[in-house]
Amino acid sequence: MSTLTGTAGKSSFKPALWTSGDWNAFFGFGTNILVNMLVLTGLLRFVLKMPDSLVFGRILPALGLMMCLSTFYYAYLAYRLAQKTGRSDVCALPSGVSVPHMFIVTFVIMLPITLKTGDPLKGWSAGLVWVFFQSFILMIGGFVAPFIRKITPRAALLGTLAGVSVTFISMRPALEMYMTPQIGLVCFAIILVSWFGGVKYWRGIPAGLVAIAAGMIIAWGSNLFGLGLGGLSIAGVGAAFANFGFSVPIPAVGYVFSGFEFLGIILVTAIPFGIYDLVEAMDNVESAEAAGDEYPTTRVLTADGVVSLIGCLMGNPFINAVYIGHPGWKAMGGRIGYSAATGIMVVVLAWFGIISVLLALVPVVAISPILLYIGMLIGAQAFQTTPVKHAPAIVLALTPHLAAWAKLQIDTMLGSTMTAAATVGGMAADKADAVKAAAIAALPQQGVFYHGLEVMGGGSILGGLILGAIGVFIIERDLEKASAFALVGAVLTYFGFMHGEAVGIGGGFGVTPAVALAYAVVSAGLFAASKLGTSEHYAAHPEMHAAPAE
């Protein structure tokens, strides 16, 4: 319900910049951002082997600037929306580094180029070029996105978003919780009874802060008994202080353009993942609208592109994105201030180099329940804010994400096994690819259809959207629109944006020609059925279509 101050009209309404609920959202969202920053710092230092001078002196300061600009802009948009509508319950869109892309740019772009050249700076330059192109795709796509949102059913948009939340957002923290249940389950219970059960803690202390404090007490207390829960130690804290300092962003334009030598490798993934960002942002704007806050899609996507470009030119190889989770932060009381406060927090963490200190003080498993909570909420929203009869279409939209997640687990396990075998001398290095191929070929005999996971999970966010839309329109008996989405699915599949691991034309026959052809056949069949159904309708009800009497 809208809330106005006194008798003032909407034009004179002054939204509150900070509310008590912003503390809850700040600690929840802030810890989410902190986890992502800790993860990407680990990727840069331990996977890419980048020197600390580059990580803490160039990349993190640029990332802090990008995220500060983003969170401040979305706080501003929320303020304007609250002022325009006269509502005091408007919640700012959450934003930060795109988590899926964090891993993609690391393992698909920066790591292969770093290994090939033996120079981490080359890998960094390639990552900057990747973000450079992604940024322009977002800015251009912002003008197309409103049309896509208009023609795509909400169940399809939120269904594919739920797929991301159930798999890539929820599963990792859930598994981490059960690996250290003494901390994970306790912190999870603290969060659930507050954010779902409505329990208020002493003096209104935010549940997220209570959970983190409890996790730290259990982790550090366990060291007294030699248990080492959470993996924290005094020695680790001491070592972390070595990265203290003060660094501001420095332009890295020269490194951006030097990375253009790897353009061929970069464009193969930059284009499809730019489209992924486009669809994901639309999904998240749709999710916010379902929760009561309507933001302009074009401005959101353009802002993501602009701040990502600024970050890139200052040395940040990670793209910005509107996050999943707006309804969750709003439900726990987040309004305008939590977004800006998170931006300030990120700048302090990134420019003073204290990320590693926090990682040494707080067990990550104490933060995992917050991410699981967000995944639960977004997954539930897809069913709660759409017609009940669309539930089967939402489940259909989930399936490509389940396939993509399962394939990732298998790929990671196989890669780790090959590396371990080579390390202990059980397999010659030149045999690794052959052994891996043989292992994959043997999986169907064990009931694991790897190729099916590979095809269905390719381009999962687009695949889920298309399948969900087809499902909704079939349920609504609107076969002509279902046919149109099936045809779009055929085109996207032909070029590898769906059900494929690479973009191209596959020698002229498409990346996965059988799947593309199947979508085309389905499209033709649905279109024919729609016309047949119309003809039968006219024949059965001529009185409804008779010419009006003169």
GULO-741847 format. One record per residue (C-alpha): x, y, z; residue in one letter. Coordinates in nm, 2 decimals. Last residue first. Layout:
GULO-741847
PT      x      y      z rest
PT      X      Y      Z    A
...
end
This chain:
GULO-741847
PT      x      y      z rest
PT  -2.67  -0.26  -4.21    E
PT  -2.63  -0.59  -4.01    A
PT  -2.29  -0.67  -3.88    P
PT  -2.09  -0.94  -4.08    A
PT  -2.10  -1.28  -3.91    A
PT  -1.80  -1.39  -3.70    H
PT  -1.96  -1.50  -3.38    M
PT  -2.26  -1.65  -3.57    E
PT  -2.03  -1.88  -3.76    P
PT  -1.93  -2.07  -3.44    H
PT  -1.84  -2.43  -3.53    A
PT  -1.70  -2.35  -3.88    A
PT  -1.51  -2.05  -3.75    Y
PT  -1.36  -2.25  -3.46    H
PT  -1.27  -2.53  -3.70    E
PT  -1.08  -2.29  -3.92    S
PT  -0.90  -2.14  -3.62    T
PT  -0.79  -2.48  -3.49    G
PT  -0.66  -2.57  -3.83    L
PT  -0.46  -2.24  -3.84    K
PT  -0.32  -2.30  -3.49    S
PT  -0.24  -2.66  -3.57    A
PT  -0.05  -2.56  -3.88    A
PT   0.15  -2.31  -3.68    F
PT   0.22  -2.57  -3.41    L
PT   0.34  -2.82  -3.66    G
PT   0.56  -2.57  -3.84    A
PT   0.72  -2.46  -3.51    S
PT   0.77  -2.82  -3.40    V
PT   0.94  -2.89  -3.73    V
PT   1.17  -2.59  -3.69    A
PT   1.25  -2.69  -3.33    Y
PT   1.35  -3.04  -3.45    A
PT   1.56  -2.89  -3.73    L
PT   1.76  -2.68  -3.48    A
PT   1.80  -2.99  -3.25    V
PT   1.93  -3.20  -3.54    A
PT   2.15  -2.92  -3.67    P
PT   2.35  -2.86  -3.35    T
PT   2.60  -2.60  -3.45    V
PT   2.43  -2.53  -3.78    G
PT   2.45  -2.70  -4.12    F
PT   2.68  -2.45  -4.29    G
PT   3.01  -2.59  -4.16    G
PT   2.89  -2.56  -3.80    G
PT   2.72  -2.22  -3.83    I
PT   2.89  -2.04  -3.55    G
PT   2.87  -1.97  -3.17    V
PT   3.01  -2.24  -2.94    A
PT   2.90  -2.49  -2.67    E
PT   2.56  -2.55  -2.83    G
PT   2.20  -2.61  -2.71    H
PT   2.11  -2.24  -2.75    M
PT   2.32  -1.95  -2.89    F
PT   2.48  -2.20  -3.13    G
PT   2.38  -2.04  -3.46    F
PT   2.13  -2.31  -3.55    Y
PT   2.00  -2.32  -3.19    T
PT   1.91  -1.95  -3.19    L
PT   1.73  -1.99  -3.53    V
PT   1.54  -2.30  -3.41    A
PT   1.45  -2.14  -3.08    G
PT   1.32  -1.84  -3.27    V
PT   1.10  -2.08  -3.47    L
PT   0.98  -2.24  -3.14    A
PT   0.90  -1.90  -3.01    F
PT   0.69  -1.82  -3.32    A
PT   0.51  -2.16  -3.30    S
PT   0.41  -2.09  -2.94    A
PT   0.27  -1.76  -3.05    K
PT   0.06  -1.93  -3.31    E
PT  -0.04  -2.20  -3.07    L
PT  -0.22  -1.97  -2.83    D
PT  -0.40  -2.25  -2.65    R
PT  -0.31  -2.09  -2.31    E
PT  -0.12  -2.40  -2.20    I
PT   0.05  -2.41  -2.54    I
PT   0.15  -2.04  -2.49    F
PT   0.29  -2.11  -2.15    V
PT   0.49  -2.41  -2.26    G
PT   0.64  -2.24  -2.57    I
PT   0.74  -1.95  -2.34    A
PT   0.91  -2.18  -2.09    G
PT   1.10  -2.37  -2.36    L
PT   1.23  -2.04  -2.51    I
PT   1.33  -1.89  -2.17    L
PT   1.49  -2.21  -2.05    G
PT   1.69  -2.24  -2.37    G
PT   1.80  -1.88  -2.35    L
PT   1.92  -1.92  -1.99    I
PT   2.07  -2.26  -2.07    S
PT   2.29  -2.16  -2.36    G
PT   2.41  -2.53  -2.38    G
PT   2.24  -2.73  -2.11    G
PT   2.02  -2.94  -2.34    M
PT   2.31  -3.03  -2.57    V
PT   2.58  -3.10  -2.30    E
PT   2.34  -3.28  -2.07    L
PT   2.22  -3.50  -2.35    G
PT   2.58  -3.57  -2.45    H
PT   2.66  -3.67  -2.09    Y
PT   2.37  -3.92  -2.06    F
PT   2.47  -4.08  -1.73    V
PT   2.31  -4.43  -1.70    G
PT   2.63  -4.61  -1.63    Q
PT   2.65  -4.74  -1.99    Q
PT   2.59  -4.38  -2.10    P
PT   2.91  -4.27  -1.91    L
PT   3.15  -4.49  -2.12    A
PT   3.20  -4.23  -2.40    A
PT   3.28  -3.97  -2.13    I
PT   3.55  -4.19  -1.98    A
PT   3.70  -4.26  -2.32    A
PT   3.71  -3.89  -2.41    A
PT   3.89  -3.82  -2.07    K
PT   4.14  -4.10  -2.13    V
PT   4.21  -3.96  -2.48    A
PT   4.25  -3.61  -2.36    D
PT   4.49  -3.71  -2.07    A
PT   4.71  -3.94  -2.28    K
PT   4.97  -3.67  -2.36    D
PT   5.03  -3.61  -1.99    A
PT   5.12  -3.97  -1.93    A
PT   4.91  -4.14  -1.66    M
PT   4.96  -4.28  -1.31    G
PT   5.25  -4.05  -1.24    G
PT   5.10  -3.90  -0.92    V
PT   5.05  -3.56  -1.10    T
PT   4.91  -3.70  -1.42    A
PT   4.64  -3.90  -1.24    A
PT   4.56  -3.59  -1.03    A
PT   4.52  -3.37  -1.33    T
PT   4.30  -3.62  -1.51    M
PT   4.08  -3.66  -1.21    T
PT   4.04  -3.29  -1.16    S
PT   3.94  -3.24  -1.52    G
PT   3.69  -3.53  -1.49    L
PT   3.54  -3.39  -1.17    M
PT   3.51  -3.04  -1.31    T
PT   3.35  -3.17  -1.63    D
PT   3.10  -3.39  -1.44    I
PT   3.00  -3.10  -1.21    Q
PT   2.97  -2.86  -1.50    L
PT   2.75  -3.11  -1.69    K
PT   2.52  -3.14  -1.39    A
PT   2.48  -2.76  -1.37    W
PT   2.41  -2.73  -1.74    A
PT   2.15  -3.00  -1.73    A
PT   1.97  -2.86  -1.43    L
PT   1.98  -2.52  -1.60    H
PT   1.82  -2.67  -1.91    P
PT   1.54  -2.82  -1.70    T
PT   1.42  -2.51  -1.51    L
PT   1.22  -2.37  -1.80    A
PT   1.02  -2.69  -1.82    L
PT   0.94  -2.65  -1.45    V
PT   0.81  -2.30  -1.52    I
PT   0.60  -2.43  -1.81    A
PT   0.44  -2.69  -1.58    P
PT   0.36  -2.41  -1.32    A
PT   0.17  -2.20  -1.58    H
PT  -0.17  -2.33  -1.46    K
PT  -0.10  -2.17  -1.12    V
PT  -0.09  -1.82  -1.28    P
PT   0.24  -1.64  -1.21    T
PT   0.37  -1.44  -0.91    T
PT   0.40  -1.73  -0.66    Q
PT   0.55  -1.99  -0.90    F
PT   0.84  -1.79  -1.02    A
PT   0.87  -1.63  -0.68    Q
PT   0.96  -1.96  -0.52    A
PT   1.28  -2.00  -0.71    G
PT   1.37  -1.64  -0.63    I
PT   1.31  -1.69  -0.26    L
PT   1.50  -2.02  -0.23    M
PT   1.80  -1.89  -0.42    G
PT   1.81  -1.58  -0.19    I
PT   1.80  -1.80   0.12    Y
PT   2.08  -2.02  -0.02    L
PT   2.30  -1.71  -0.07    L
PT   2.24  -1.61   0.29    I
PT   2.31  -1.96   0.41    P
PT   2.66  -1.95   0.25    S
PT   2.78  -1.66   0.47    I
PT   2.87  -1.87   0.77    A
PT   3.03  -2.13   0.53    V
PT   3.28  -1.86   0.42    V
PT   3.43  -1.85   0.77    P
PT   3.51  -1.49   0.87    V
PT   3.85  -1.37   0.99    L
PT   4.09  -1.49   0.72    A
PT   3.86  -1.39   0.44    L
PT   3.81  -1.06   0.60    L
PT   4.19  -1.00   0.60    V
PT   4.21  -1.11   0.24    S
PT   3.96  -0.85   0.13    I
PT   4.15  -0.57   0.32    I
PT   4.32  -0.41   0.02    G
PT   4.25  -0.05   0.11    F
PT   4.09   0.04  -0.23    W
PT   3.89  -0.28  -0.26    A
PT   3.74  -0.31   0.08    L
PT   3.67   0.06   0.13    V
PT   3.53   0.09  -0.23    V
PT   3.31  -0.22  -0.17    V
PT   3.17  -0.08   0.16    M
PT   3.08   0.25  -0.01    I
PT   2.89   0.07  -0.28    G
PT   2.71  -0.15  -0.02    T
PT   2.59   0.17   0.16    A
PT   2.45   0.30  -0.17    A
PT   2.25  -0.02  -0.22    S
PT   2.13  -0.05   0.14    Y
PT   2.01   0.31   0.14    G
PT   1.72   0.28  -0.10    I
PT   1.48   0.01   0.05    R
PT   1.58  -0.32   0.21    G
PT   1.32  -0.45   0.46    G
PT   1.38  -0.82   0.46    M
PT   1.12  -0.87   0.19    A
PT   1.29  -0.61  -0.03    K
PT   1.62  -0.78  -0.01    W
PT   1.46  -1.11  -0.11    G
PT   1.24  -0.95  -0.39    P
PT   1.56  -0.80  -0.54    H
PT   1.75  -1.12  -0.54    G
PT   1.90  -1.19  -0.88    I
PT   2.16  -0.93  -0.95    Y
PT   2.18  -0.65  -1.20    V
PT   2.51  -0.70  -1.38    A
PT   2.86  -0.57  -1.39    N
PT   3.14  -0.73  -1.60    I
PT   3.47  -0.86  -1.47    F
PT   3.81  -0.78  -1.63    P
PT   3.86  -0.45  -1.42    N
PT   4.15  -0.23  -1.54    G
PT   4.03   0.13  -1.55    M
PT   3.90   0.10  -1.91    L
PT   3.71  -0.22  -1.80    C
PT   3.55  -0.05  -1.50    G
PT   3.43   0.24  -1.72    I
PT   3.29  -0.01  -1.97    L
PT   3.12  -0.21  -1.70    S
PT   2.97   0.11  -1.57    V
PT   2.83   0.20  -1.91    V
PT   2.70  -0.14  -2.00    G
PT   2.52  -0.20  -1.67    D
PT   2.37   0.16  -1.70    A
PT   2.25   0.09  -2.05    T
PT   2.09  -0.24  -1.93    L
PT   1.91  -0.06  -1.65    V
PT   1.81   0.24  -1.85    R
PT   1.66   0.02  -2.12    T
PT   1.47  -0.20  -1.88    T
PT   1.29   0.09  -1.71    P
PT   1.22  -0.01  -1.34    Y
PT   0.89  -0.12  -1.20    E
PT   0.90  -0.21  -0.83    D
PT   0.61  -0.42  -0.69    G
PT   0.77  -0.76  -0.63    A
PT   0.66  -0.88  -0.98    A
PT   0.83  -0.56  -1.11    E
PT   1.15  -0.66  -0.94    A
PT   1.14  -1.01  -1.10    S
PT   1.08  -0.86  -1.44    E
PT   1.39  -0.64  -1.39    V
PT   1.58  -0.96  -1.30    N
PT   1.46  -1.15  -1.60    D
PT   1.54  -0.85  -1.83    M
PT   1.89  -0.84  -1.68    A
PT   1.93  -1.22  -1.74    E
PT   1.82  -1.18  -2.10    V
PT   2.07  -0.91  -2.18    L
PT   2.35  -1.07  -1.98    D
PT   2.30  -1.40  -2.18    Y
PT   2.30  -1.19  -2.50    I
PT   2.64  -1.06  -2.40    G
PT   2.73  -1.42  -2.31    F
PT   2.66  -1.52  -2.67    P
PT   2.87  -1.23  -2.82    I
PT   3.16  -1.24  -2.58    A
PT   3.21  -1.61  -2.61    T
PT   3.33  -1.65  -2.97    V
PT   3.43  -1.29  -2.97    L
PT   3.73  -1.35  -2.73    I
PT   3.91  -1.62  -2.92    I
PT   3.91  -1.42  -3.25    G
PT   4.00  -1.10  -3.06    L
PT   4.32  -1.23  -2.90    F
PT   4.54  -0.96  -3.06    E
PT   4.28  -0.71  -2.93    F
PT   4.44  -0.75  -2.58    G
PT   4.68  -0.46  -2.65    S
PT   4.38  -0.24  -2.68    F
PT   4.26  -0.30  -2.33    V
PT   4.62  -0.29  -2.18    Y
PT   4.67   0.06  -2.33    G
PT   4.34   0.18  -2.19    V
PT   4.44   0.07  -1.83    A
PT   4.35   0.40  -1.65    P
PT   4.45   0.38  -1.28    I
PT   4.20   0.30  -1.00    P
PT   4.31   0.40  -0.65    V
PT   4.54   0.20  -0.42    S
PT   4.58   0.22  -0.04    F
PT   4.76  -0.05   0.16    G
PT   4.70  -0.37   0.35    F
PT   4.81  -0.68   0.16    N
PT   5.05  -0.81   0.43    A
PT   4.77  -0.81   0.68    F
PT   4.65  -1.14   0.54    A
PT   4.96  -1.32   0.66    A
PT   4.87  -1.24   1.02    G
PT   4.51  -1.35   0.98    V
PT   4.63  -1.68   0.83    G
PT   4.87  -1.74   1.12    A
PT   4.59  -1.68   1.37    I
PT   4.39  -1.95   1.21    S
PT   4.06  -2.02   1.03    L
PT   3.96  -2.34   0.84    G
PT   3.59  -2.32   0.91    G
PT   3.60  -2.58   1.18    L
PT   3.96  -2.63   1.31    G
PT   3.87  -2.91   1.55    L
PT   4.17  -2.86   1.79    G
PT   3.95  -2.79   2.09    F
PT   4.04  -2.43   2.12    L
PT   4.02  -2.40   1.74    N
PT   3.65  -2.48   1.77    S
PT   3.60  -2.15   1.94    G
PT   3.73  -1.97   1.63    W
PT   3.48  -2.14   1.40    A
PT   3.19  -2.14   1.64    I
PT   3.23  -1.78   1.74    I
PT   3.28  -1.67   1.37    M
PT   2.97  -1.86   1.26    G
PT   2.77  -1.70   1.54    A
PT   2.89  -1.35   1.44    A
PT   2.81  -1.42   1.07    I
PT   2.46  -1.54   1.16    A
PT   2.39  -1.25   1.39    V
PT   2.51  -1.01   1.12    L
PT   2.27  -1.16   0.86    G
PT   1.99  -1.16   1.11    A
PT   2.01  -0.79   1.16    P
PT   2.03  -0.67   1.53    I
PT   1.69  -0.54   1.62    G
PT   1.78  -0.47   1.99    R
PT   1.80  -0.85   2.05    W
PT   1.68  -1.05   1.75    Y
PT   1.34  -1.03   1.59    K
PT   1.17  -1.35   1.47    V
PT   0.96  -1.31   1.16    G
PT   0.97  -1.68   1.05    G
PT   1.09  -1.64   0.70    F
PT   1.36  -1.37   0.74    W
PT   1.42  -1.43   1.12    S
PT   1.36  -1.80   1.17    V
PT   1.54  -1.87   0.84    L
PT   1.85  -1.66   0.91    I
PT   1.93  -1.81   1.25    I
PT   1.85  -2.16   1.11    A
PT   2.10  -2.12   0.83    F
PT   2.37  -2.00   1.07    C
PT   2.32  -2.32   1.27    V
PT   2.31  -2.53   0.96    L
PT   2.63  -2.39   0.82    G
PT   2.85  -2.38   1.13    I
PT   2.82  -2.73   1.28    Q
PT   2.71  -2.84   0.93    P
PT   3.06  -2.80   0.78    T
PT   3.03  -3.00   0.46    M
PT   2.65  -2.97   0.48    Y
PT   2.67  -2.59   0.46    M
PT   2.91  -2.60   0.17    E
PT   2.66  -2.82  -0.02    L
PT   2.38  -2.57   0.03    A
PT   2.61  -2.28  -0.06    P
PT   2.70  -2.45  -0.40    R
PT   2.34  -2.56  -0.47    M
PT   2.16  -2.24  -0.43    S
PT   2.29  -1.98  -0.68    I
PT   2.41  -2.20  -0.97    F
PT   2.13  -2.46  -0.95    T
PT   1.81  -2.33  -0.79    V
PT   1.88  -1.96  -0.87    S
PT   1.97  -2.02  -1.23    V
PT   1.66  -2.23  -1.29    G
PT   1.45  -1.97  -1.11    A
PT   1.57  -1.72  -1.36    L
PT   1.46  -1.95  -1.64    T
PT   1.12  -1.97  -1.48    G
PT   1.10  -1.59  -1.41    L
PT   1.13  -1.50  -1.78    L
PT   0.92  -1.79  -1.90    A
PT   0.65  -1.75  -1.64    A
PT   0.64  -1.37  -1.72    R
PT   0.54  -1.45  -2.07    P
PT   0.76  -1.30  -2.35    T
PT   0.62  -1.04  -2.59    I
PT   0.66  -0.73  -2.38    K
PT   0.99  -0.83  -2.22    R
PT   1.14  -0.88  -2.57    I
PT   1.02  -0.53  -2.67    F
PT   1.17  -0.38  -2.36    P
PT   1.50  -0.55  -2.43    A
PT   1.57  -0.41  -2.78    V
PT   1.69  -0.07  -2.67    F
PT   1.90  -0.21  -2.39    G
PT   2.06  -0.45  -2.64    G
PT   2.28  -0.17  -2.77    I
PT   2.42  -0.08  -2.42    M
PT   2.45  -0.45  -2.32    L
PT   2.63  -0.55  -2.64    I
PT   2.86  -0.25  -2.59    F
PT   2.96  -0.36  -2.24    S
PT   3.02  -0.72  -2.36    Q
PT   3.27  -0.60  -2.61    F
PT   3.49  -0.42  -2.36    F
PT   3.43  -0.70  -2.10    V
PT   3.61  -0.94  -2.34    W
PT   3.88  -0.68  -2.42    V
PT   3.96  -0.65  -2.05    L
PT   3.98  -1.03  -2.01    G
PT   4.23  -1.05  -2.29    A
PT   4.44  -0.78  -2.12    S
PT   4.44  -0.98  -1.80    W
PT   4.55  -1.29  -1.98    G
PT   4.83  -1.10  -2.14    K
PT   4.93  -0.96  -1.80    L
PT   4.94  -1.32  -1.66    P
PT   5.22  -1.40  -1.91    D
PT   5.31  -1.76  -1.99    G
PT   5.17  -1.70  -2.34    T
PT   4.96  -2.02  -2.38    K
PT   4.89  -2.06  -2.00    L
PT   4.79  -1.70  -1.96    T
PT   4.58  -1.72  -2.28    I
PT   4.40  -2.04  -2.16    P
PT   4.35  -1.88  -1.81    L
PT   4.22  -1.54  -1.92    M
PT   3.95  -1.64  -2.17    I
PT   3.76  -1.96  -2.09    V
PT   3.85  -2.03  -1.73    F
PT   3.86  -1.67  -1.59    T
PT   3.62  -1.50  -1.82    V
PT   3.37  -1.78  -1.77    I
PT   3.41  -1.80  -1.39    F
PT   3.34  -1.44  -1.33    M
PT   3.08  -1.45  -1.61    H
PT   2.86  -1.68  -1.40    P
PT   2.90  -1.44  -1.10    V
PT   2.82  -1.11  -1.28    S
PT   3.00  -0.86  -1.06    V
PT   2.75  -0.63  -0.87    G
PT   2.39  -0.52  -0.86    S
PT   2.09  -0.52  -0.64    P
PT   1.79  -0.32  -0.76    L
PT   1.68  -0.06  -0.51    A
PT   1.36  -0.13  -0.31    C
PT   1.05   0.09  -0.31    V
PT   0.85   0.06   0.01    D
PT   0.80   0.43   0.09    S
PT   0.56   0.49  -0.21    R
PT   0.48   0.84  -0.34    G
PT   0.49   0.70  -0.70    T
PT   0.73   0.95  -0.85    K
PT   0.94   1.00  -0.54    Q
PT   0.97   0.63  -0.48    A
PT   1.07   0.58  -0.84    L
PT   1.33   0.86  -0.82    R
PT   1.48   0.72  -0.50    Y
PT   1.50   0.38  -0.65    A
PT   1.68   0.51  -0.96    L
PT   1.92   0.69  -0.74    Y
PT   1.99   0.38  -0.53    A
PT   2.04   0.20  -0.87    Y
PT   2.30   0.46  -0.97    Y
PT   2.48   0.44  -0.63    F
PT   2.51   0.06  -0.66    T
PT   2.65   0.08  -1.01    S
PT   2.90   0.36  -0.95    L
PT   3.03   0.18  -0.64    C
PT   3.05  -0.15  -0.83    M
PT   3.26   0.00  -1.11    M
PT   3.49   0.19  -0.87    L
PT   3.55  -0.12  -0.65    G
PT   3.63  -0.32  -0.96    L
PT   3.89  -0.07  -1.06    A
PT   4.04  -0.08  -0.71    P
PT   4.03  -0.46  -0.72    L
PT   4.21  -0.49  -1.06    I
PT   4.50  -0.25  -1.02    R
PT   4.69  -0.25  -0.69    G
PT   4.53  -0.54  -0.52    F
PT   4.53  -0.79  -0.80    V
PT   4.82  -0.64  -1.01    L
PT   5.06  -0.59  -0.71    S
PT   4.94  -0.93  -0.57    D
PT   5.09  -1.10  -0.88    P
PT   4.85  -1.30  -1.10    M
PT   4.87  -1.68  -1.06    K
PT   4.56  -1.72  -1.28    L
PT   4.41  -1.99  -1.05    V
PT   4.56  -1.89  -0.71    F
PT   4.57  -1.51  -0.72    R
PT   4.30  -1.41  -0.97    L
PT   4.06  -1.69  -0.88    L
PT   4.10  -1.62  -0.51    G
PT   4.03  -1.26  -0.56    T
PT   3.72  -1.36  -0.76    L
PT   3.60  -1.57  -0.47    V
PT   3.66  -1.31  -0.20    L
PT   3.48  -1.05  -0.41    M
PT   3.19  -1.28  -0.46    N
PT   3.17  -1.36  -0.09    V
PT   3.18  -0.99   0.00    L
PT   2.90  -0.91  -0.25    I
PT   2.68  -1.16  -0.07    N
PT   2.80  -1.03   0.26    T
PT   2.69  -0.68   0.16    G
PT   2.36  -0.81   0.03    F
PT   2.27  -0.97   0.37    G
PT   2.43  -0.71   0.59    F
PT   2.29  -0.42   0.38    F
PT   1.95  -0.58   0.35    A
PT   1.91  -0.62   0.72    N
PT   2.04  -0.27   0.79    W
PT   1.82  -0.13   0.52    D
PT   1.52  -0.26   0.72    G
PT   1.58   0.01   0.98    S
PT   1.53   0.28   0.71    T
PT   1.78   0.49   0.52    W
PT   1.73   0.75   0.24    L
PT   1.37   0.81   0.33    A
PT   1.17   0.92   0.03    P
PT   1.06   1.29   0.01    K
PT   0.71   1.32  -0.14    F
PT   0.66   1.66  -0.30    S
PT   0.55   1.52  -0.64    S
PT   0.34   1.25  -0.48    K
PT   0.12   1.49  -0.30    G
PT   0.16   1.61   0.06    A
PT  -0.12   1.54   0.30    T
PT   0.10   1.40   0.57    G
PT   0.38   1.19   0.43    T
PT   0.25   0.94   0.18    L
PT   0.25   0.56   0.20    T
PT   0.14   0.34  -0.09    S
PT   0.00   0.00   0.00    M
end
